[in-house]
């Protein structure tokens, strides 16, 4: 009886460890530029560096409704699905945009062996402080 209990506990621990290991590592997000636009009162531009480890991904999310976003892939390849557009893979040097209020369902490293980096440039209301709001599927 004791050995069955111990085996069940070990199995449960291994199952949970495997499930946690299967979760993609989230991207590292760093604001690298933040400046009010002098010729557009109330608006700012923010540059955000997003770094994905191999297999890394961000959860589905929204950005502020005032945010227009231009993103360019700096390294590797990034899978992205924004709004009603189909999912696409963008290679280094390619870019995409996110319209204000668009739902970003997929943002992930397309590779499980190489890192990926992208620079996202936001133009948004200066009062906005939270750039990403995770959305549960």
DSSP file (Angstrom, degrees, kcal/mol; ACC not computed):
  #  RESIDUE AA STRUCTURE BP1 BP2  ACC     N-H-->O    O-->H-N    N-H-->O    O-->H-N    TCO  KAPPA ALPHA  PHI   PSI    X-CA   Y-CA   Z-CA
    1    1 A X     >        0   0    0      0, 0.0     4,-1.9     0, 0.0     5,-0.2   0.000 360.0 360.0 360.0 -45.8    0.0    0.0    0.0
    2    2 A X  H  >  +     0   0    0      1,-0.2     4,-2.5     2,-0.2     5,-0.2   0.914 360.0  51.6 -60.9 -43.5    2.8    2.4    0.9
    3    3 A X  H  > S+     0   0    0      1,-0.2     4,-2.7     2,-0.2    -1,-0.2   0.860 107.9  52.0 -66.0 -35.0    4.7    1.7   -2.3
    4    4 A X  H  > S+     0   0    0      2,-0.2     4,-2.5     1,-0.2    -1,-0.2   0.899 110.6  48.7 -65.3 -40.1    1.6    2.4   -4.4
    5    5 A X  H  X S+     0   0    0     -4,-1.9     4,-2.3     2,-0.2    -2,-0.2   0.920 112.9  46.9 -65.0 -44.1    1.1    5.7   -2.7
    6    6 A X  H  X S+     0   0    0     -4,-2.5     4,-2.5     2,-0.2    -2,-0.2   0.930 113.0  49.2 -63.6 -44.9    4.7    6.7   -3.2
    7    7 A X  H  X S+     0   0    0     -4,-2.7     4,-2.7     1,-0.2    -2,-0.2   0.904 110.7  50.5 -61.2 -41.4    4.5    5.6   -6.9
    8    8 A X  H  X S+     0   0    0     -4,-2.5     4,-2.5     2,-0.2    -1,-0.2   0.905 111.3  48.4 -63.3 -41.4    1.4    7.6   -7.4
    9    9 A X  H  X S+     0   0    0     -4,-2.3     4,-2.3     2,-0.2    -2,-0.2   0.910 112.3  48.1 -65.6 -42.6    3.0   10.7   -5.8
   10   10 A X  H  X S+     0   0    0     -4,-2.5     4,-2.5     2,-0.2    -2,-0.2   0.927 112.4  49.4 -63.4 -44.8    6.1   10.3   -8.0
   11   11 A X  H  X S+     0   0    0     -4,-2.7     4,-2.5     1,-0.2    -2,-0.2   0.916 110.9  49.6 -60.8 -44.3    4.0    9.9  -11.1
   12   12 A X  H  X S+     0   0    0     -4,-2.5     4,-2.4     2,-0.2    -1,-0.2   0.902 111.4  49.4 -61.9 -41.2    1.9   13.0  -10.3
   13   13 A X  H  X S+     0   0    0     -4,-2.3     4,-2.5     2,-0.2    -2,-0.2   0.923 112.0  47.4 -64.4 -44.6    5.1   15.0   -9.7
   14   14 A X  H  X S+     0   0    0     -4,-2.5     4,-2.4     2,-0.2    -2,-0.2   0.891 111.4  51.5 -63.8 -40.0    6.6   13.9  -13.0
   15   15 A X  H  X S+     0   0    0     -4,-2.5     4,-2.2     2,-0.2    -2,-0.2   0.925 112.5  45.2 -63.1 -45.3    3.3   14.6  -14.8
   16   16 A X  H  X S+     0   0    0     -4,-2.4     4,-2.6     2,-0.2     5,-0.2   0.902 112.2  51.7 -65.9 -41.1    3.2   18.2  -13.4
   17   17 A X  H  X S+     0   0    0     -4,-2.5     4,-2.3     1,-0.2    -2,-0.2   0.909 110.8  48.2 -61.8 -42.0    6.8   18.8  -14.1
   18   18 A X  H  X S+     0   0    0     -4,-2.4     4,-1.5     2,-0.2    -1,-0.2   0.905 111.4  50.1 -65.4 -41.6    6.4   17.7  -17.7
   19   19 A X  H  X S+     0   0    0     -4,-2.2     4,-0.7     1,-0.2    -2,-0.2   0.915 112.4  47.0 -63.6 -43.2    3.3   19.9  -18.1
   20   20 A X  H >< S+     0   0    0     -4,-2.6     3,-0.8     1,-0.2    -2,-0.2   0.894 110.1  52.9 -65.7 -38.8    5.2   22.9  -16.7
   21   21 A X  H 3< S+     0   0    0     -4,-2.3    -1,-0.2     1,-0.2    -2,-0.2   0.801 103.3  59.2 -66.1 -27.8    8.1   22.2  -18.9
   22   22 A X  H 3< S+     0   0    0     -4,-1.5    -1,-0.2    -3,-0.2     2,-0.2   0.700  81.7 100.4 -75.5 -19.4    5.8   22.2  -22.0
   23   23 A X  S << S-     0   0    0     -3,-0.8     2,-0.1    -4,-0.7     3,-0.0  -0.492  83.4-114.6 -66.6 130.5    4.7   25.8  -21.3
   24   24 A X        -     0   0    0     -2,-0.2     2,-0.3     1,-0.1    32,-0.2  -0.379  28.0-110.5 -67.3 145.1    6.5   28.2  -23.6
   25   25 A X        -     0   0    0     29,-0.2    32,-1.8    -4,-0.1    28,-0.2  -0.594  38.4-117.9 -72.7 129.9    8.8   30.6  -22.0
   26   26 A X        -     0   0    0     -2,-0.3    27,-0.2    30,-0.2    32,-0.2  -0.274  32.6 -96.6 -68.7 157.3    7.4   34.1  -22.3
   27   27 A X        -     0   0    0     30,-0.1     2,-0.5    25,-0.1    25,-0.2  -0.373  31.3-117.8 -70.4 150.6    9.3   36.8  -24.2
   28   28 A X  E     -A   51   0A   0     23,-2.9    23,-2.6    -2,-0.1     2,-0.5  -0.815  32.1-159.0 -87.9 125.6   11.5   39.2  -22.4
   29   29 A X  E     +A   50   0A   0     -2,-0.5     2,-0.4    21,-0.2    21,-0.2  -0.931  14.0 176.3-115.0 125.8   10.1   42.8  -23.0
   30   30 A X  E     -A   49   0A   0     19,-2.4    19,-3.0    -2,-0.5     2,-0.6  -0.989  27.6-136.2-131.3 123.8   12.3   45.9  -22.6
   31   31 A X  E     +A   48   0A   0     -2,-0.4    17,-0.3    17,-0.2     3,-0.1  -0.699  28.8 171.5 -75.7 119.8   11.2   49.4  -23.3
   32   32 A X  E     +     0   0A   0     15,-2.7     2,-0.3    -2,-0.6    16,-0.2   0.512  63.5  27.5-108.7  -9.4   14.2   50.9  -25.2
   33   33 A X  E     +A   47   0A   0     14,-1.4    14,-2.2     2,-0.0     2,-0.3  -0.964  55.7 168.4-154.7 134.3   12.7   54.3  -26.2
   34   34 A X  E     +A   46   0A   0     -2,-0.3     2,-0.4    12,-0.2    12,-0.2  -0.856  17.5 149.5-151.5 110.8    9.9   56.4  -24.7
   35   35 A X  E     -A   45   0A   0     10,-2.4    10,-2.8    -2,-0.3     2,-0.1  -0.990  43.0-120.8-149.5 134.9    9.3   60.0  -25.9
   36   36 A X  E     -A   44   0A   0     -2,-0.4     2,-0.7     8,-0.2     8,-0.3  -0.472  36.2-117.4 -66.8 143.4    6.4   62.4  -26.2
   37   37 A X    >   -     0   0    0      6,-2.8     3,-1.3     3,-0.4     6,-0.4  -0.772  20.7-157.0 -85.8 114.0    5.8   63.5  -29.8
   38   38 A X  T 3  S+     0   0    0     -2,-0.7     3,-0.2     1,-0.3    -1,-0.2   0.770  91.1  45.6 -65.9 -25.4    6.4   67.3  -29.8
   39   39 A X  T 3  S+     0   0    0      1,-0.2     2,-0.3    -3,-0.1    -1,-0.3   0.405 110.7  54.8 -99.0   3.4    4.2   67.9  -32.9
   40   40 A X  S X  S-     0   0    0     -3,-1.3     3,-2.0     3,-0.2    -3,-0.4  -0.750  85.6-142.5-134.3  86.2    1.3   65.6  -31.8
   41   41 A X  T 3  S+     0   0    0     -2,-0.3     3,-0.1     1,-0.3    -3,-0.1  -0.179  83.0  16.6 -53.8 135.3    0.1   66.8  -28.4
   42   42 A X  T 3  S+     0   0    0      1,-0.3    84,-3.0    -5,-0.1    85,-0.4   0.411 104.9 104.5  84.8  -1.2   -1.0   63.9  -26.1
   43   43 A X  E <   - B   0 125A   0     -3,-2.0    -6,-2.8    -6,-0.4     2,-0.3  -0.862  45.7-173.2-115.5 149.7    0.8   61.2  -28.1
   44   44 A X  E     -AB  36 124A   0     80,-2.9    80,-2.1    -2,-0.3     2,-0.4  -0.894  18.4-135.6-132.1 162.8    4.0   59.3  -27.4
   45   45 A X  E     -AB  35 123A   0    -10,-2.8   -10,-2.4    -2,-0.3     2,-0.4  -0.987  21.7-174.5-119.6 130.8    6.3   56.9  -29.2
   46   46 A X  E     -AB  34 122A   0     76,-2.4    76,-3.4    -2,-0.4     2,-0.5  -0.991  12.9-152.9-127.5 131.8    7.6   53.9  -27.4
   47   47 A X  E     -AB  33 121A   0    -14,-2.2   -15,-2.7    -2,-0.4   -14,-1.4  -0.897  14.9-169.8-101.6 130.2   10.1   51.3  -28.7
   48   48 A X  E     -AB  31 120A   0     72,-3.0    72,-3.1    -2,-0.5     2,-0.5  -0.977  12.2-151.4-126.3 122.2    9.9   47.9  -27.2
   49   49 A X  E     -AB  30 119A   0    -19,-3.0   -19,-2.4    -2,-0.5     2,-0.5  -0.817  12.8-166.2 -90.9 124.8   12.4   45.1  -27.7
   50   50 A X  E     -AB  29 118A   0     68,-3.0    68,-2.4    -2,-0.5     2,-0.5  -0.963   3.1-169.0-114.9 122.3   10.8   41.6  -27.4
   51   51 A X  E     -AB  28 117A   0    -23,-2.6   -23,-2.9    -2,-0.5     2,-0.5  -0.950   1.0-165.2-116.5 124.6   13.3   38.7  -27.1
   52   52 A X  E     - B   0 116A   0     64,-3.5    64,-2.3    -2,-0.5   -25,-0.1  -0.923  11.8-142.7-110.5 129.2   12.1   35.1  -27.4
   53   53 A X    >   -     0   0    0     -2,-0.5     3,-2.9   -27,-0.2    56,-0.2  -0.366  56.4 -63.9 -70.7 164.5   14.2   32.1  -26.4
   54   54 A X  T 3  S+     0   0    0      1,-0.3    58,-0.3    59,-0.2   -29,-0.2  -0.321 130.2   8.3 -52.4 128.9   13.9   29.1  -28.6
   55   55 A X  T 3  S+     0   0    0     56,-3.0    -1,-0.3    59,-0.3    57,-0.1   0.458  98.9 146.3  77.2   0.7   10.2   27.9  -28.5
   56   56 A X    <   +     0   0    0     -3,-2.9    53,-3.0    55,-0.2     2,-0.3  -0.285  20.9 174.5 -72.2 156.2    9.3   31.0  -26.5
   57   57 A X  E     -E  108   0B   0    -32,-1.8     2,-0.3    51,-0.3    51,-0.2  -0.990  27.5-127.8-157.8 152.1    5.9   32.7  -26.9
   58   58 A X  E     -E  107   0B   0     49,-3.1    49,-0.6    -2,-0.3     3,-0.1  -0.781  37.5-107.0 -97.7 148.7    3.8   35.5  -25.4
   59   59 A X        -     0   0    0     -2,-0.3    77,-0.1     1,-0.1    47,-0.1  -0.340  51.1 -79.0 -67.9 158.5    0.2   34.8  -24.3
   60   60 A X  S    S+     0   0    0     75,-0.2    75,-2.8    45,-0.1     2,-0.3  -0.279  70.4 165.0 -53.8 142.8   -2.6   36.1  -26.4
   61   61 A X  E     -FG 104 134B   0     43,-2.2    43,-2.8    73,-0.3     2,-0.3  -0.965  36.5-131.9-158.1 168.9   -3.1   39.8  -25.7
   62   62 A X  E     -FG 103 133B   0     71,-2.1    71,-2.8    -2,-0.3     2,-0.3  -0.873  17.9-146.9-120.9 158.2   -4.4   43.3  -26.5
   63   63 A X        -     0   0    0     39,-0.5    69,-0.2    -2,-0.3    38,-0.1  -0.750  47.1 -65.1-114.8 168.9   -2.6   46.6  -26.5
   64   64 A X    >   -     0   0    0     67,-0.3     3,-2.0    66,-0.3    37,-0.7  -0.197  46.3-120.1 -53.7 146.3   -4.2   50.0  -25.6
   65   65 A X  T 3  S+     0   0    0      1,-0.3    -1,-0.2    35,-0.2    37,-0.1   0.704 113.7  55.5 -63.7 -19.2   -6.9   51.1  -28.0
   66   66 A X  T 3  S+     0   0    0     34,-0.1     2,-0.5    59,-0.1    -1,-0.3   0.534  86.7 108.6 -87.2  -5.7   -5.0   54.2  -28.8
   67   67 A X    <   -     0   0    0     -3,-2.0     2,-0.5    57,-0.1    34,-0.3  -0.615  44.0-174.3 -87.0 122.1   -1.9   52.2  -29.9
   68   68 A X  E     -C  123   0A   0     55,-2.4    55,-2.3    -2,-0.5     2,-0.4  -0.952  21.3-161.0-101.7 131.2   -0.8   51.8  -33.5
   69   69 A X  E     -CD 122  98A   0     29,-2.3    29,-2.6    -2,-0.5     2,-0.5  -0.956  19.7-171.0-126.7 131.5    2.1   49.4  -33.6
   70   70 A X  E     -CD 121  97A   0     51,-2.3    51,-3.5    -2,-0.4     2,-0.4  -0.980  16.4-171.5-113.3 127.9    4.8   48.8  -36.2
   71   71 A X  E     -CD 120  96A   0     25,-3.0    25,-2.2    -2,-0.5     2,-0.4  -0.969   8.8-172.9-125.3 138.3    7.0   45.7  -35.6
   72   72 A X  E     -CD 119  95A   0     47,-2.3    47,-2.6    -2,-0.4     2,-0.5  -0.995  25.7-124.9-128.8 136.2   10.1   44.6  -37.4
   73   73 A X  E     -C  118   0A   0     21,-2.6    20,-3.3    -2,-0.4    45,-0.3  -0.674  25.0-179.6 -81.4 124.1   11.9   41.3  -36.8
   74   74 A X  E     +     0   0A   0     43,-2.3     2,-0.3    -2,-0.5    44,-0.2   0.771  66.9  10.0 -92.6 -32.0   15.6   41.8  -35.9
   75   75 A X  E    S-C  117   0A   0     42,-1.8    42,-2.1    17,-0.0    -1,-0.3  -0.995 112.4  -9.8-151.9 140.9   16.7   38.2  -35.5
   76   76 A X  S    S-     0   0    0     -2,-0.3    16,-1.2    40,-0.2     2,-0.3  -0.390  91.8 -58.3  75.0-146.9   15.3   34.8  -36.2
   77   77 A X  E     -H   91   0B   0     14,-0.2    33,-2.5    37,-0.2    34,-0.5  -0.998  41.7-156.2-142.1 141.3   11.7   34.3  -37.2
   78   78 A X  E     -HI  90 109B   0     12,-2.6    12,-3.0    -2,-0.3     2,-0.4  -0.970   9.5-143.9-124.5 131.4    8.5   35.2  -35.4
   79   79 A X  E     +HI  89 108B   0     29,-3.3    29,-2.4    -2,-0.4     2,-0.3  -0.783  30.2 175.3 -88.6 134.9    5.0   33.7  -35.8
   80   80 A X  E     -HI  88 107B   0      8,-2.8     8,-2.7    -2,-0.4     2,-0.4  -1.000  24.0-176.3-145.2 142.5    2.2   36.3  -35.5
   81   81 A X  E     + I   0 106B   0     25,-2.1    25,-1.4    -2,-0.3    24,-1.3  -0.939  14.6 178.4-137.2 114.7   -1.5   36.4  -35.8
   82   82 A X  E >   - I   0 104B   0     -2,-0.4     3,-1.6     4,-0.3    22,-0.2  -0.968  53.2 -41.6-121.4 129.3   -3.2   39.8  -35.4
   83   83 A X  T 3  S-     0   0    0     20,-3.4    22,-0.1    -2,-0.4    18,-0.0  -0.250 118.0 -23.7  58.1-138.1   -6.9   40.4  -35.8
   84   84 A X  T 3  S+     0   0    0      2,-0.0    -1,-0.2    -3,-0.0     2,-0.0   0.461 107.2 113.0 -87.4  -2.1   -8.6   38.6  -38.6
   85   85 A X  S <  S-     0   0    0     -3,-1.6     3,-0.1     1,-0.1     2,-0.0  -0.346  76.1-102.1 -68.0 151.1   -5.3   38.2  -40.6
   86   86 A X        -     0   0    0      1,-0.1    -4,-0.3    -5,-0.1    -1,-0.1  -0.328  44.9 -88.7 -68.9 157.4   -4.0   34.7  -41.1
   87   87 A X        -     0   0    0     -6,-0.2     2,-0.3    -8,-0.1    -6,-0.2  -0.429  55.4-176.2 -63.2 140.5   -1.1   33.5  -38.9
   88   88 A X  E     -H   80   0B   0     -8,-2.7    -8,-2.8    -2,-0.1     2,-0.5  -0.960  26.4-130.7-140.0 155.3    2.2   34.4  -40.6
   89   89 A X  E     -H   79   0B   0     -2,-0.3     2,-0.5   -10,-0.2   -10,-0.2  -0.949  21.9-160.7-108.1 126.0    5.9   33.8  -40.0
   90   90 A X  E     -H   78   0B   0    -12,-3.0   -12,-2.6    -2,-0.5    20,-0.2  -0.926   6.3-152.4-109.1 126.9    8.1   36.9  -40.4
   91   91 A X  E >   -H   77   0B   0     -2,-0.5     3,-2.6   -14,-0.2   -18,-0.4  -0.449  43.4 -63.8 -90.4 166.5   11.8   36.5  -40.9
   92   92 A X  T 3  S+     0   0    0    -16,-1.2   -18,-0.2     1,-0.3    -1,-0.2  -0.253 126.9  24.7 -50.7 131.5   14.6   38.9  -39.9
   93   93 A X  T 3  S+     0   0    0    -20,-3.3    -1,-0.3     1,-0.4     2,-0.2   0.174  99.5 108.5  94.7 -16.0   14.1   42.2  -41.8
   94   94 A X    <   -     0   0    0     -3,-2.6   -21,-2.6   -21,-0.1    -1,-0.4  -0.538  49.1-165.2 -90.8 161.7   10.3   41.7  -42.4
   95   95 A X  E     -D   72   0A   0    -23,-0.2     2,-0.3    -2,-0.2   -23,-0.2  -0.909  13.4-172.5-142.8 167.6    7.7   43.7  -40.6
   96   96 A X  E     -D   71   0A   0    -25,-2.2   -25,-3.0    -2,-0.3     2,-0.3  -0.954  16.7-131.0-152.4 166.9    4.0   43.9  -39.7
   97   97 A X  E     -D   70   0A   0     -2,-0.3     2,-0.5   -27,-0.2   -27,-0.2  -0.879   2.9-148.7-123.6 157.5    1.5   46.3  -38.1
   98   98 A X  E     -D   69   0A   0    -29,-2.6   -29,-2.3    -2,-0.3     3,-0.1  -0.991  20.3-138.9-123.7 120.8   -1.1   46.1  -35.5
   99   99 A X    >   -     0   0    0     -2,-0.5     3,-2.2   -31,-0.2   -32,-0.1  -0.388  42.9 -77.1 -72.2 154.7   -4.1   48.4  -35.8
  100  100 A X  T 3  S+     0   0    0      1,-0.3   -35,-0.2   -34,-0.1    -1,-0.1  -0.279 118.6  10.6 -53.9 132.4   -5.4   50.1  -32.7
  101  101 A X  T 3  S+     0   0    0    -37,-0.7    -1,-0.3   -34,-0.3   -36,-0.1   0.464  90.3 151.2  79.1   2.6   -7.5   47.7  -30.6
  102  102 A X    <   -     0   0    0     -3,-2.2   -39,-0.5     1,-0.1     2,-0.5  -0.368  47.8-121.1 -69.3 145.7   -6.5   44.6  -32.6
  103  103 A X  E     -F   62   0B   0    -41,-0.1   -20,-3.4    -2,-0.1     2,-1.0  -0.773  17.0-153.0 -86.7 125.2   -6.4   41.2  -30.8
  104  104 A X  E     +FI  61  82B   0    -43,-2.8   -43,-2.2    -2,-0.5   -22,-0.2  -0.810  22.3 169.8-102.2  92.7   -2.9   39.6  -31.0
  105  105 A X  E     +     0   0B   0    -24,-1.3     2,-0.4    -2,-1.0    -1,-0.2   0.838  64.4  29.7 -75.4 -34.8   -3.7   35.9  -30.8
  106  106 A X  E     + I   0  81B   0    -25,-1.4   -25,-2.1   -47,-0.1     2,-0.3  -0.993  53.1 155.6-133.2 129.5   -0.2   34.6  -31.6
  107  107 A X  E     +EI  58  80B   0    -49,-0.6   -49,-3.1    -2,-0.4     2,-0.3  -0.817  32.3 134.5-147.9 106.4    3.2   36.0  -30.9
  108  108 A X  E     -EI  57  79B   0    -29,-2.4   -29,-3.3    -2,-0.3     2,-0.4  -0.984  60.6 -93.2-154.0 156.2    5.9   33.4  -30.8
  109  109 A X  E     - I   0  78B   0    -53,-3.0   -31,-0.2    -2,-0.3   -33,-0.1  -0.615  30.6-148.5 -69.4 130.2    9.4   32.4  -31.8
  110  110 A X  S    S+     0   0    0    -33,-2.5     2,-0.4    -2,-0.4   -32,-0.2   0.608  77.2  69.2 -77.2 -11.1    9.0   30.3  -35.0
  111  111 A X        -     0   0    0    -34,-0.5   -56,-3.0     3,-0.3   -55,-0.2  -0.843  58.1-163.1-112.4 145.0   12.0   28.2  -34.0
  112  112 A X  S    S+     0   0    0     -2,-0.4   -58,-0.1   -58,-0.3    -1,-0.1   0.390  96.5  38.7 -97.7   0.4   12.6   25.7  -31.2
  113  113 A X  S    S+     0   0    0      1,-0.2     2,-0.3   -60,-0.1   -59,-0.2   0.608 109.9  53.4-123.5 -19.2   16.4   25.9  -31.6
  114  114 A X  S    S-     0   0    0    -61,-0.1   -59,-0.3   -37,-0.1    -3,-0.3  -0.896  77.7-116.9-120.7 148.4   17.2   29.6  -32.3
  115  115 A X        -     0   0    0     -2,-0.3     2,-0.3   -61,-0.1   -62,-0.2  -0.316  26.0-154.1 -74.3 165.8   16.4   32.8  -30.5
  116  116 A X  E     -B   52   0A   0    -64,-2.3   -64,-3.5   -40,-0.2     2,-0.3  -0.994   8.8-171.0-140.6 147.0   14.2   35.6  -32.1
  117  117 A X  E     -BC  51  75A   0    -42,-2.1   -43,-2.3    -2,-0.3   -42,-1.8  -0.995   3.6-179.4-137.4 143.7   14.0   39.3  -31.4
  118  118 A X  E     -BC  50  73A   0    -68,-2.4   -68,-3.0    -2,-0.3     2,-0.5  -0.985  20.8-139.2-138.8 153.6   11.7   42.0  -32.7
  119  119 A X  E     -BC  49  72A   0    -47,-2.6   -47,-2.3    -2,-0.3     2,-0.5  -0.964  17.7-165.1-111.6 121.1   11.3   45.7  -32.2
  120  120 A X  E     -BC  48  71A   0    -72,-3.1   -72,-3.0    -2,-0.5     2,-0.6  -0.926   3.4-159.0-107.2 127.0    7.8   47.0  -31.7
  121  121 A X  E     -BC  47  70A   0    -51,-3.5   -51,-2.3    -2,-0.5     2,-0.4  -0.928   9.7-162.2-109.6 117.8    7.2   50.8  -32.1
  122  122 A X  E     -BC  46  69A   0    -76,-3.4   -76,-2.4    -2,-0.6     2,-0.5  -0.807  13.6-168.8 -99.1 135.7    4.1   52.0  -30.4
  123  123 A X  E     +BC  45  68A   0    -55,-2.3   -55,-2.4    -2,-0.4     2,-0.3  -0.992  39.3 135.9-116.2 118.6    2.4   55.4  -31.2
  124  124 A X  E     -B   44   0A   0    -80,-2.1   -80,-2.9    -2,-0.5   -57,-0.1  -0.916  59.5 -58.2-154.3 172.0   -0.2   55.9  -28.5
  125  125 A X  E >   -B   43   0A   0     -2,-0.3     3,-1.7   -82,-0.2   -82,-0.3  -0.388  45.8-131.0 -59.4 135.0   -1.8   58.2  -26.0
  126  126 A X  T 3  S+     0   0    0    -84,-3.0    -1,-0.2     1,-0.3   -83,-0.1   0.756 104.4  64.4 -61.3 -24.8    0.9   59.5  -23.6
  127  127 A X  T 3  S+     0   0    0    -85,-0.4     2,-0.3   -83,-0.0    -1,-0.3   0.642  77.7 104.9 -75.4 -13.8   -1.3   58.6  -20.6
  128  128 A X    <   +     0   0    0     -3,-1.7     3,-0.1     1,-0.2    -4,-0.1  -0.527  34.9 163.7 -72.3 127.4   -1.1   54.9  -21.4
  129  129 A X        +     0   0    0     -2,-0.3     2,-0.7     1,-0.2    -1,-0.2   0.687  58.5  69.6-112.3 -31.9    1.2   53.1  -19.0
  130  130 A X        +     0   0    0      1,-0.2   -66,-0.3   -67,-0.0    -1,-0.2  -0.820  55.2 179.9 -94.9 114.3    0.2   49.4  -19.5
  131  131 A X        +     0   0    0     -2,-0.7     2,-0.4     1,-0.2   -67,-0.3   0.738  66.1  38.6 -86.9 -24.1    1.3   48.3  -23.0
  132  132 A X        -     0   0    0    -69,-0.2     2,-0.5   -71,-0.0   -69,-0.2  -0.992  55.2-172.8-134.6 133.1    0.1   44.7  -22.9
  133  133 A X  E     -G   62   0B   0    -71,-2.8   -71,-2.1    -2,-0.4    -3,-0.0  -0.937  26.3-134.7-123.3 107.5   -3.1   43.2  -21.4
  134  134 A X  E     -G   61   0B   0     -2,-0.5     2,-0.4   -73,-0.2   -73,-0.3  -0.267  17.2-153.6 -59.4 145.2   -3.1   39.3  -21.5
  135  135 A X        -     0   0    0    -75,-2.8     2,-0.3   -30,-0.0   -75,-0.2  -0.988  11.2-132.1-124.3 127.8   -6.4   37.8  -22.7
  136  136 A X              0   0    0     -2,-0.4   -75,-0.0     1,-0.1   -77,-0.0  -0.624 360.0 360.0 -77.3 134.2   -7.5   34.3  -21.7
  137  137 A X              0   0    0     -2,-0.3    -1,-0.1   -32,-0.0   -32,-0.0   0.507 360.0 360.0 -67.6 360.0   -8.6   32.2  -24.7
